[in-house]
Amino acid sequence: MANPQKEKGGTIIASEVMEALCKFRIPGEVRQIVDVVIRQTWGWNKKEDWISNSQFVEKTGMRKGNVCRSLSKAITHRLVIQSDNGYRFNKDYESWLSFERTVIISATKVIKKDNKLLSKVRDTIYTTNNTLQNTITHTVIQSDNKYLEDWKKYVGTTLRKDLPQNVNAAIRIENVVGEERLRELLLAVRIIRGGKYNHRGLQVALVNFIGLENKLEEVEAFMQGQVDTNIINSNVSVYE
């Protein structure tokens, strides 16, 4: 039976920060990353520390791909700050960005004839999580949605705008990897679809965000093992 004692060492966290963490909803794997950063910095009386991916893997038990995505998300939502000297926990909790997303959708069909309340829904704002996103299948997302524009901008093709599932898939991906990483993924999709790199037969699958979501780990592996990330980053300025 485990019997830890604070006399053998501990990590001091200000009560105000701990109370803020208690109130702030953080996805499980992202919270693991945050805990490691706190442990490796405040736990050793340091403000910041360079923590390698292998250390994150060892201390969280997560796969490297999940570590990279969760770390990116922690940085995007300002829980963790990255500098030339490494990572540090952002104790300014007022600057943290919520993980909840607000999606504006417009219902175009009567959902149930016997449900007058739902049948009158027109322009409704839903605060969504993964469960709700999976239930939105018969709605039309705004035609100027930024995800459809990003696909055209970075991949170079146009998605059908009558497929809201694509946008919901894009939202789920961004929730996992963050906005900047999503754009890098789209550039990788462009490279894969270009024909030169038919990595694991991904060309056929990567026709939309749904395909990207289903093949996310394979695309991440392609970026890490087959294409220098500097090539991908250099393309950002070309297509923006």
C-alpha positions as CSV (number, residue, x, y, z in Angstrom):
1,M,0.0,0.0,0.0
2,A,1.3,3.4,-1.0
3,N,2.1,5.7,1.9
4,P,3.7,8.9,0.7
5,Q,4.8,11.5,3.2
6,K,5.4,15.2,2.5
7,E,8.5,15.0,4.6
8,K,10.1,13.0,1.8
9,G,9.6,15.9,-0.7
10,G,6.7,17.7,-2.2
11,T,5.6,20.3,-4.7
12,I,4.5,23.6,-3.3
13,I,1.5,25.2,-5.1
14,A,-0.1,28.4,-4.1
15,S,-3.6,27.9,-2.8
16,E,-5.0,30.5,-5.2
17,V,-3.6,28.5,-8.1
18,M,-4.9,25.2,-6.8
19,E,-8.4,26.7,-6.4
20,A,-8.2,28.0,-9.9
21,L,-7.2,24.6,-11.2
22,C,-10.1,23.0,-9.3
23,K,-12.6,25.3,-11.2
24,F,-11.0,25.0,-14.6
25,R,-12.0,22.1,-16.7
26,I,-9.0,20.5,-18.4
27,P,-9.1,17.4,-20.7
28,G,-7.4,14.4,-18.9
29,E,-4.2,14.0,-21.0
30,V,-3.7,17.8,-21.1
31,R,-4.0,17.8,-17.3
32,Q,-1.3,15.1,-17.2
33,I,1.0,17.3,-19.2
34,V,0.3,20.3,-16.9
35,D,1.0,18.2,-13.9
36,V,4.4,17.1,-15.3
37,V,5.4,20.7,-16.0
38,I,4.4,21.7,-12.5
39,R,6.3,18.8,-11.0
40,Q,9.5,19.3,-13.0
41,T,9.6,23.0,-12.3
42,W,8.0,24.0,-9.0
43,G,8.8,20.6,-7.7
44,W,12.5,21.4,-8.0
45,N,12.1,25.1,-7.0
46,K,12.6,26.2,-10.7
47,K,10.4,28.6,-12.7
48,E,11.0,26.6,-16.0
49,D,12.7,23.6,-17.3
50,W,13.4,21.9,-20.6
51,I,11.4,18.7,-20.5
52,S,11.9,16.3,-23.4
53,N,9.2,14.3,-25.1
54,S,10.7,11.2,-23.6
55,Q,10.3,12.6,-20.1
56,F,6.7,13.4,-20.7
57,V,6.2,9.8,-22.1
58,E,7.9,8.3,-19.1
59,K,6.1,10.3,-16.5
60,T,2.6,10.2,-18.0
61,G,2.6,6.7,-19.6
62,M,1.2,8.3,-22.8
63,R,2.2,7.6,-26.3
64,K,4.6,10.1,-27.9
65,G,1.9,11.3,-30.4
66,N,-0.5,11.9,-27.6
67,V,2.1,13.8,-25.7
68,C,2.8,16.1,-28.6
69,R,-0.9,16.8,-29.2
70,S,-1.6,17.4,-25.5
71,L,1.4,19.6,-25.0
72,S,0.4,21.7,-28.0
73,K,-3.0,22.0,-26.6
74,A,-1.7,23.1,-23.2
75,I,0.4,25.8,-24.8
76,T,-2.5,26.9,-27.1
77,H,-4.8,27.3,-24.1
78,R,-2.0,29.2,-22.2
79,L,-1.7,26.7,-19.3
80,V,1.9,26.1,-20.3
81,I,4.3,28.7,-21.7
82,Q,7.2,27.6,-24.0
83,S,10.4,29.7,-24.2
84,D,14.0,29.2,-25.3
85,N,14.7,27.8,-21.9
86,G,11.9,25.2,-21.9
87,Y,8.4,25.1,-20.4
88,R,6.8,26.7,-17.4
89,F,3.4,26.6,-15.9
90,N,1.4,29.8,-16.4
91,K,0.2,30.9,-13.0
92,D,-1.8,33.8,-14.4
93,Y,-5.0,31.8,-14.4
94,E,-7.0,34.7,-15.7
95,S,-5.2,34.3,-19.0
96,W,-6.1,30.6,-19.4
97,L,-8.3,29.9,-22.4
98,S,-11.3,27.7,-21.9
99,F,-11.5,24.3,-23.6
100,E,-15.2,24.6,-24.3
101,R,-16.0,25.8,-27.8
102,T,-19.0,27.8,-29.0
103,V,-20.4,26.7,-32.4
104,I,-23.1,28.7,-34.2
105,I,-25.4,26.5,-36.1
106,S,-28.7,27.0,-38.0
107,A,-31.3,24.3,-38.0
108,T,-33.0,24.0,-41.4
109,K,-35.3,21.1,-40.7
110,V,-38.0,20.3,-38.2
111,I,-36.3,17.7,-36.0
112,K,-39.5,16.1,-34.7
113,K,-43.1,17.1,-35.6
114,D,-44.2,16.3,-32.0
115,N,-41.5,18.4,-30.4
116,K,-42.7,22.0,-30.9
117,L,-39.7,23.4,-29.0
118,L,-37.1,21.8,-31.2
119,S,-39.0,22.5,-34.3
120,K,-38.8,26.2,-33.7
121,V,-35.0,26.2,-33.3
122,R,-33.5,28.6,-35.8
123,D,-30.2,30.3,-34.8
124,T,-29.0,28.7,-31.6
125,I,-25.7,28.9,-29.9
126,Y,-24.5,25.6,-28.5
127,T,-21.6,25.2,-26.1
128,T,-20.3,21.9,-27.3
129,N,-18.2,19.1,-26.1
130,N,-17.3,15.9,-27.9
131,T,-20.6,14.2,-27.0
132,L,-22.7,17.0,-28.4
133,Q,-20.5,17.4,-31.5
134,N,-21.2,13.7,-32.3
135,T,-25.0,14.3,-32.2
136,I,-25.0,17.3,-34.6
137,T,-25.6,15.5,-37.9
138,H,-28.6,17.3,-39.5
139,T,-27.6,21.0,-39.3
140,V,-26.0,23.4,-41.7
141,I,-22.9,25.2,-40.5
142,Q,-22.4,28.8,-41.6
143,S,-21.1,28.9,-45.2
144,D,-18.2,31.1,-44.3
145,N,-16.9,28.7,-41.7
146,K,-13.2,29.2,-41.1
147,Y,-12.4,25.5,-41.2
148,L,-13.7,25.1,-44.8
149,E,-11.7,28.2,-45.7
150,D,-8.6,26.8,-44.1
151,W,-9.0,23.5,-46.0
152,K,-9.1,25.4,-49.3
153,K,-6.3,27.7,-48.3
154,Y,-3.8,25.1,-47.1
155,V,-4.9,21.9,-48.9
156,G,-5.8,23.7,-52.1
157,T,-9.2,22.0,-52.7
158,T,-12.8,22.9,-51.9
159,L,-14.9,20.9,-49.5
160,R,-18.6,20.5,-50.0
161,K,-20.3,23.0,-47.8
162,D,-23.4,20.8,-47.2
163,L,-21.4,18.4,-45.0
164,P,-21.5,19.8,-41.4
165,Q,-19.8,16.6,-40.2
166,N,-16.6,17.9,-41.8
167,V,-16.7,21.0,-39.6
168,N,-17.5,19.0,-36.5
169,A,-14.5,16.8,-37.2
170,A,-12.3,19.9,-37.7
171,I,-13.5,21.2,-34.3
172,R,-12.6,17.9,-32.6
173,I,-9.2,17.8,-34.2
174,E,-8.4,21.4,-33.2
175,N,-9.5,20.6,-29.7
176,V,-6.9,17.9,-29.6
177,V,-4.0,19.6,-31.4
178,G,-4.6,23.3,-31.3
179,E,-5.1,25.8,-34.2
180,E,-1.5,26.2,-35.3
181,R,-0.9,22.4,-35.4
182,L,-4.1,21.9,-37.4
183,R,-2.8,24.2,-40.1
184,E,0.5,22.2,-40.2
185,L,-1.6,19.0,-40.5
186,L,-3.5,20.5,-43.5
187,L,-0.2,21.4,-45.2
188,A,0.9,17.8,-44.6
189,V,-2.3,16.7,-46.2
190,R,-1.5,18.8,-49.2
191,I,1.9,17.1,-49.5
192,I,0.5,13.6,-49.2
193,R,-2.3,14.3,-51.7
194,G,0.2,15.8,-54.1
195,G,1.3,12.2,-55.0
196,K,5.0,12.3,-54.2
197,Y,4.5,10.8,-50.7
198,N,1.8,8.1,-50.7
199,H,2.5,7.3,-47.1
200,R,0.5,4.2,-46.0
201,G,-2.0,4.8,-48.7
202,L,-3.2,8.0,-47.1
203,Q,-4.0,9.8,-50.4
204,V,-7.3,8.0,-50.7
205,A,-8.4,8.6,-47.1
206,L,-7.5,12.3,-46.8
207,V,-10.4,13.8,-48.8
208,N,-11.9,15.9,-45.9
209,F,-11.6,16.6,-42.2
210,I,-13.4,13.3,-41.4
211,G,-10.6,11.4,-43.2
212,L,-8.0,13.5,-41.4
213,E,-9.6,12.7,-38.0
214,N,-9.6,9.0,-38.8
215,K,-6.0,9.1,-39.9
216,L,-4.7,11.6,-37.5
217,E,-2.0,9.4,-35.9
218,E,-0.8,8.3,-39.4
219,V,-0.5,11.9,-40.6
220,E,1.3,12.8,-37.3
221,A,3.7,9.9,-37.9
222,F,4.2,11.0,-41.5
223,M,5.1,14.5,-40.3
224,Q,7.6,13.3,-37.7
225,G,9.2,10.5,-39.7
226,Q,8.9,11.2,-43.4
227,V,8.9,15.0,-43.8
228,D,11.1,17.5,-42.1
229,T,8.9,19.8,-40.1
230,N,10.9,22.7,-41.4
231,I,9.5,22.0,-44.9
232,I,6.0,22.1,-43.5
233,N,6.7,25.3,-41.6
234,S,8.3,26.9,-44.7
235,N,5.1,26.4,-46.6
236,V,3.0,28.4,-44.1
237,S,4.3,31.7,-45.5
238,V,3.7,30.5,-49.1
239,Y,0.0,29.8,-48.6
240,E,-1.0,32.4,-46.0
